[in-house]
Amino acid sequence: MTFNSIEKLETVIEKIKDVKVALYGDFCLDAYWVLDPRGSEVSVETGLQAQAIKKQNYSLGGASNIAANLAALKPKEIKIFGVAGNDIFGREMISQLNEIGVDTSGLVIQEENFETYTFSKLILEGKEQPRIDFGTFNERTKETDSKILENLKKATQESDIVIINQQVPGSITNKEFIDALNKLIEELEGKLFIVDSRHFASNFISVSLKINELEAAQLSGVDASLNDVLMRKMLNNLQPSYMKNMINLFLLVEARMVFLPVIKMEFIKFQVSNLIRNLIQLEQAILHLVLFHVRWVPTLVF
């Protein structure tokens, strides 16, 4: 199936309306604080120059952003599972999720040692300043993990697809949690699980992995780094379009990533179920290079 036809695309979007989605992940909030030095003053108490915020905005990030993108596709149901802190950021995040029709009843509120993941961007004269992150030192308890798993297990029985998202470093603090997830996946044989994990992808079994080229290399035992990817992208921006494929292939060989040449998407056929086809428009899914099935065995046919 191709996405060149508007009619076919409309048919796919229409089918999504019958899909029930369960989403586990790192639910985050993005904060944008616009600074204006004209409103700042020197603190009487400390003698230090204060920073005045002229405007503040908050938007859904991480798994919350995935939920928002899903909501835009208008599936039959979106249920989310994860953890948030009992704080102002968590309440804002949950409020925004509820507003777009996401079922947040599976979200566990951990009262202690957990701050809602919030990435605060300070904007000064149109330029982003060093970010302020909340939740860096979170410690998820085993009790929280048990509640998440219990909620997730109930929901997955009725869901058509389960998405697992992990992108915050250290967000899974108990190895037993992944073991329990794998057990759940085995129990629900035939259920479609899609995993997008920056730090634990190799720990999941019998799932479809949504990965980028760097993660694909690392999962295949290649000693590649982010610099290899950034260098290739930089050269692509500098060279005429007809040179791009040659540059891509050269850099991949230098990084020993010869198994993954960059080929235009129209030459790639995905061997995936109809349900993945229905949801392939999810954030960046079709723009990333590879879907792998059952650990990291390629399912691409050329």
N, C-alpha and C positions, 0 to 999 in steps of 0.2 A: 504494500500500500504506500502510495506517495502522498505528500502533502501539497502537491502543486495545484490540485484542484480545489477551488473554494467550496464546491458542492460536497466533496468528500470530507473536507475539514469540518464543514457544518454538520455532517452526519456523525462524525466522531464526537464532536462537542455535545451533540444531542444525546448520545449514548452515555456520556459521563453523568448525566442527570440520574441514572439508575445505579450509580456506583456508591458503595459505602466504604469510607476510608478511615482507618485507624492510624494515627500518627504519634509515634514516640520520638522525643528528641530534647535537645537543649533549647528551651524556650527563653528567648532573649528580648530585650527592649533596646532600641537605639534612641539616644537622647541627643538633641542638637541644641546647643546653647550659644546664641549669638552675642558676642561681647561688644560693648561700645565704651571705650575708655573715657568718653566725654562725660559719662555718668558716674564714674568712679570717684572715690574719695580716699583720703588717708584715714585709717582707723585710729580713733582716739585711744582705744585700749592697747593696740599693739604698735602703732606708728607705721604700719605697713600699708602699701597701696592696695586698695580693694579692687576687685574686678567686677564691673557691672554687667549684668546680663540684660540685654535689651529685649530679647525674644527667645522663647523656648518651644521646641516641638519634639514630639515623641512618636516613634513608628515601630512596627513589629520587626524583629530581627531573628536570625537563626531559624529554629524550627517554627517560631511564630510567623516568620515571613513565608515559610512553606505553607503553613495553614492559610495564610492570606491569599497566596497564589491559588491554592486549591479552591478556596471559597469563590474566587473570581470565575472558576470553571463551573460552579454551581452543581457539585455532586449531590447525591441524595442525602449524604450524612458525612460529617467530619467529627471524629472524636479524638481528643488529644490526651496524651499520657506523659507525665514528667513531673517536675518539681519546681516550685517557686518559693520565694521567701515571703515572710509576713512583713512586707514593707511597701512603701508608696509606689515603687517601680512595679512590683508584682501586681498591685491592685490596678495600676494603669494598664498593664499588659493584658490582664484578664478582662478588663472592661472593653478594651479594643477588640479582643478575640470574640467576646460575646456579641458585640455590635455587628460582626460580620457573620453571625450564625454558627460559630464553632461551639461544640459541646465541650466545656472545660471541666466537667464534673470529675474527670479522671486525673486532674492535676492535683498533686499532693502539696500541701503547704507545710514546709518544714520550719518549725518555730525557732530553732537555734542552729548556729553555725552554718547558716545558708542565707545568702543575699541573692535576690533575683539578678540573673546575669544582665547587666546593663552596660552598654558601651556609649560613653558620653563624649561627644565631639564638640570641642570648643572652637567656635568660628570667629576669627578676628580679621576684619577688613577683607572678608571673602575667602580667607585661607584657613584651612583646618590646622589647629594647634595640637600638641601631644594629647592623646586621648586619655580619659579617666575611666578605668574599668572597675566595675563592681562585680563581686562574685569570684574573684581570682582565688581566694582562700577557702572556698566552700568545701565542706566535708559532708557528703551525703551519707546518712545513716543506713544501716541495714534494715531498720524498720521502715524507712522511706522506700527503699528498694522493694521490700516485700509488698508494700501497699501498691506501688506502681505495677508490679508484676500481677498482683491479684486483679487490679482494675483492667489491665491489658488483656489478661487471659479471658475474662468475661466478654470483653468487646470483640476480640478476634474471632470468636465463634460466628458472629453475624457479619463481620466485615468482609468485603470482597478483596481488599488489598491492605497490607500493613507496611507502612513506611517507617524505617528506623533512621533517625538523623543524629549524628554526633559530630560536633565541630569545636567545642570548647575544650582546651587542654585540661585534663584531669577531671572532666565532668562525671566520668564513671570511676568511682573510687574503690569499688568492691568487685574483684574479679568474679565472685560468685554470681553477680548480676548477669554478666554475659553468659555464663554457664547455664543459668536459669532460662535466659532468652533462647539459647540454642535448644534446650530441652523442649521449650514451648513450640519452637519451629518444627522439631521432629514430631511432636504430638499432632501438629496440624499439617500433616503431610498433604501436599497439594495446594495449600494456601500460599498465595503469592506474597513473598516478603522482599522488599527492596531496601537495601542498606546503603546509606551514604555516610561513611565514617572516616574522619581524617586520621584518627589515631589507633583504631581497633579493627580495621577492616579485615585483617587476616585472622581474627579470632572468631568470626562468624562462619557458619557452615550452612550449606544447602540454601543459599539465598542468591538473589541477583544483586550484584554490586554496581552502584553508580559511582564511577571514579573518573578522575582527570588523568592526564598523561603521566604526571609525576607519580601518582599513586599506583598506576598500572605498572610502571617500571619497578617501583619498590616491591610490589607484590610478586613480581616475577624474578626477584633476586638481583636486580640491577642496582648498582651503587650510584644512583642519580640524586641530584639535589635540585632545589628550587632554582638555583642559578642557571642550570642547564635550560630550563624552560623559559626563564626570563630572557636569557641571551637570544634564544631562537625567536621569541616574540619581538624583541627589539630589532633584530635584523630583518624580520618580515616587514616591519613598519618602514624600514629604510630602503628596501629594494622594490623594483617594479614587480607587478603581480605575476608576470610570467616566470620570474626567478624563484618564487616562494617555495614551490615544491622541491626544487634542487637544494635550497638552503635548509629546508626542513629535514630532508633525508640526510644531508651531510652532518648536521648537528646531532641527529639521532644516532648516526653511526659513531661519531666521536664520543657520545655518551653511552655507547654500547646498547642503545635502544633500537637495534635493527629490526626487532620483531614488531615494531609499531611505527611504520612509515606513515607520514601524514598524507592521507588520501582524501579527495573531495567526498563529501557525504553521499553524493548520488551514486557512488560506486560501492557503497556499503549496504548490505542487506542484513537486517537484524532478524534473527530467529527467536522471536518472542511471542508470547501469547497475545490474544486479542485484547486482553485487559490492559497489558502494558501499552499496546498500540493506542488504546483509548486515553491513557494517561501520559503519553509520551511528551505532551506539551508542558509537563511540569518544569519548574525553573531549571533551565540549562540542561535538561536531560538529553535533548536531541543534539545540543551543541557540543557536549563532551564526546570524546572519541569512542568510548567502548562501554558496552554492557557485558559483564562477565557473569556466568551462571555456575553454581556449585563451586564454591571457593573461587579460584581464579583461572578456571579453564575457559579459554575464549569461546564465544558462541557466534563469532562473526564468520560469515561465508562470503568469499569474494568470487 
